[in-house]
């Protein structure tokens, strides 16, 4: 069982100043926090539970994080970076194939992080700071998608009548809500049929011709 301590510094040490051991402890606290948040939810999580899960003294937490909100914010940022990261693709792929590849990468990451994503979505509805964080990362995804749509319009591959930003927002909302209902709310669906349908709807909305027969 973790030992208790009341020696808590007022300001956590900057990550770049930590020793290898300090980074290891910090990572252990992040892993423990994720486990606790996913188990009991954000409102019911206490710092003591996190330190017990990490098997460190209570005061150790405050060497690295200011509060449970602080550690949750970092977990949320890591989550969005993972979900929005794109795997390298063959530059010779068609726009349709690249879009499908990007979608599938997003689906996999969403599934991988579904439990924490559920907590993030919940907190974003009740906390202005996390709502803004969620909005910021969603905006990054929309900006990247809208740039691709605008480029494809210039190449004559996508409907000229579409507003790139609004199209990106609509597609993102469709995909996000569908995955939320499926992976978080537990709505029954055949995985491949659902993902294939989302791919086809995204391609159809833009007017991109699928490479599939």
C-alpha positions in Angstrom: 0.0 0.0 0.0 1.2 3.5 -0.8 2.7 5.5 2.1 1.1 8.8 3.0 2.9 12.1 3.1 2.0 15.8 3.7 5.1 17.2 2.1 3.5 18.6 -1.1 5.3 21.3 -3.1 3.1 24.1 -4.3 4.3 24.0 -7.9 5.0 20.7 -9.8 8.5 20.3 -11.3 8.6 21.0 -15.1 8.7 17.8 -17.1 12.0 18.8 -18.8 13.8 19.0 -15.5 12.8 15.5 -14.3 15.3 12.7 -14.0 14.7 9.4 -15.7 13.3 8.1 -12.4 11.1 11.2 -12.0 9.7 10.7 -15.5 9.0 7.0 -14.7 7.0 8.0 -11.6 5.1 10.7 -13.5 4.2 8.2 -16.2 3.1 5.7 -13.5 0.8 8.4 -12.1 -0.7 9.1 -15.5 -1.3 5.4 -16.1 -2.9 5.1 -12.7 -5.1 8.1 -13.2 -6.4 6.8 -16.4 -7.3 3.5 -14.7 -9.1 5.3 -11.9 -10.9 7.8 -14.2 -12.1 5.0 -16.4 -13.3 3.0 -13.4 -15.1 5.5 -11.3 -15.5 8.5 -13.5 -14.1 12.0 -13.2 -16.4 13.4 -10.4 -15.7 10.5 -8.0 -12.0 10.3 -8.6 -9.7 11.4 -5.7 -6.0 12.0 -5.7 -5.7 9.4 -3.0 -7.1 6.8 -5.3 -4.6 7.7 -8.0 -1.6 7.4 -5.7 -2.9 4.1 -4.3 -3.2 2.8 -7.8 0.3 4.0 -8.6 1.6 2.7 -5.3 3.3 6.0 -4.4 2.9 8.3 -1.4 0.1 10.8 -1.5 2.5 13.8 -1.5 4.3 12.4 -4.5 1.4 13.3 -6.7 1.9 17.0 -6.1 5.5 16.9 -7.3 4.2 16.3 -10.8 0.6 17.6 -10.9 -1.4 20.4 -9.3 -4.7 18.6 -9.0 -6.8 15.8 -10.5 -8.0 18.4 -13.1 -4.3 19.0 -14.1 -3.6 15.3 -14.6 -6.9 14.8 -16.4 -6.1 17.6 -18.8 -2.8 16.0 -19.7 -4.5 12.6 -20.3 -7.1 14.3 -22.5 -4.4 16.0 -24.5 -2.6 12.7 -25.0 -5.9 11.1 -26.0 -6.7 13.6 -28.7 -3.1 13.5 -30.1 -3.5 9.7 -30.4 -6.9 9.8 -31.9 -6.0 12.5 -34.4 -2.6 11.1 -35.4 -2.5 9.9 -38.9 -0.4 6.9 -40.0 1.8 7.4 -43.1 0.1 6.5 -46.3 1.3 5.8 -49.8 1.5 9.1 -51.7 0.3 7.3 -54.8 -3.1 6.4 -53.2 -6.1 8.1 -54.7 -7.9 10.8 -52.6 -10.7 8.3 -52.0 -8.2 5.7 -50.7 -6.5 8.3 -48.5 -9.8 9.4 -47.0 -10.8 5.8 -46.2 -7.3 5.1 -44.7 -7.6 8.2 -42.5 -11.1 7.2 -41.4 -9.9 3.7 -40.5 -7.0 5.1 -38.5 -9.4 7.3 -36.6 -11.8 4.4 -36.0 -9.0 2.3 -34.5 -7.8 5.0 -32.3 -11.3 5.8 -31.1 -11.9 2.2 -30.2 -8.5 2.0 -28.5 -9.4 5.0 -26.3 -13.2 4.6 -26.0 -13.4 4.3 -22.2 -11.4 7.5 -21.6 -13.2 9.2 -24.5 -16.5 8.5 -22.7 -15.1 10.3 -19.6 -13.8 13.2 -21.7 -17.1 13.7 -23.4 -18.9 13.7 -20.1 -16.6 16.2 -18.5 -16.8 18.5 -21.5 -20.5 18.9 -20.9 -20.0 20.3 -17.4 -16.6 21.9 -17.4 -15.8 25.0 -19.6 -12.1 24.4 -19.6 -12.4 20.8 -20.9 -15.2 21.9 -23.3 -12.7 24.4 -24.8 -10.0 21.7 -24.9 -12.3 19.3 -26.8 -13.3 22.1 -29.2 -9.6 23.0 -29.8 -8.6 19.5 -30.8 -11.8 19.0 -32.9 -11.0 22.2 -34.7 -7.5 20.9 -35.6 -9.1 17.8 -37.2 -11.6 19.9 -39.1 -8.9 22.3 -40.3 -6.9 19.4 -41.7 -9.9 17.8 -43.4 -11.1 21.1 -44.8 -7.6 21.7 -46.4 -7.8 18.3 -48.1 -11.3 19.1 -49.4 -10.2 22.5 -50.7 -7.2 20.9 -52.5 -9.4 18.2 -54.0 -11.8 20.9 -55.2 -8.9 22.6 -57.0 -8.1 19.3 -58.6 -11.7 19.0 -59.8 -12.4 15.9 -57.7 -14.9 17.2 -55.1 -18.1 19.2 -55.6 -17.3 22.9 -56.0 -20.6 23.9 -54.3 -19.4 22.5 -50.9 -17.9 24.9 -48.3 -14.8 23.0 -47.2 -15.0 23.9 -43.5 -18.8 23.2 -43.2 -18.3 19.9 -45.1 -15.5 18.9 -42.7 -17.6 19.8 -39.7 -20.6 17.8 -40.9 -18.5 14.7 -41.8 -16.7 14.9 -38.4 -19.9 15.2 -36.5 -21.4 12.2 -38.4 -18.4 10.0 -37.7 -18.0 11.1 -34.1 -21.6 10.6 -33.1 -21.8 7.3 -34.9 -18.7 6.0 -33.1 -20.0 7.4 -29.8 -23.3 5.6 -30.0 -21.6 2.4 -31.0 -18.4 2.2 -28.9 -19.5 4.2 -25.8 -23.3 3.9 -25.7 -23.2 0.3 -26.8 -25.5 0.5 -29.8 -25.4 -2.8 -31.6 -23.8 -2.8 -35.1 -21.8 -5.1 -37.4 -18.3 -3.5 -37.3 -17.3 -3.8 -40.9 -20.7 -2.9 -42.2 -20.8 0.2 -40.0 -17.3 1.4 -40.9 -17.9 0.7 -44.6 -21.1 2.6 -44.5 -19.4 5.6 -42.9 -16.6 5.5 -45.5 -19.2 5.4 -48.3 -21.2 8.2 -46.8 -18.1 10.4 -46.5 -17.1 9.7 -50.1 -20.6 10.2 -51.3 -21.0 13.5 -49.5 -17.9 14.9 -51.3 -18.6 13.3 -54.6 -15.3 11.3 -54.5 -15.4 8.0 -56.5 -14.6 5.0 -54.4 -11.8 2.7 -55.6 -13.9 -0.3 -54.5 -16.0 -2.0 -57.3 
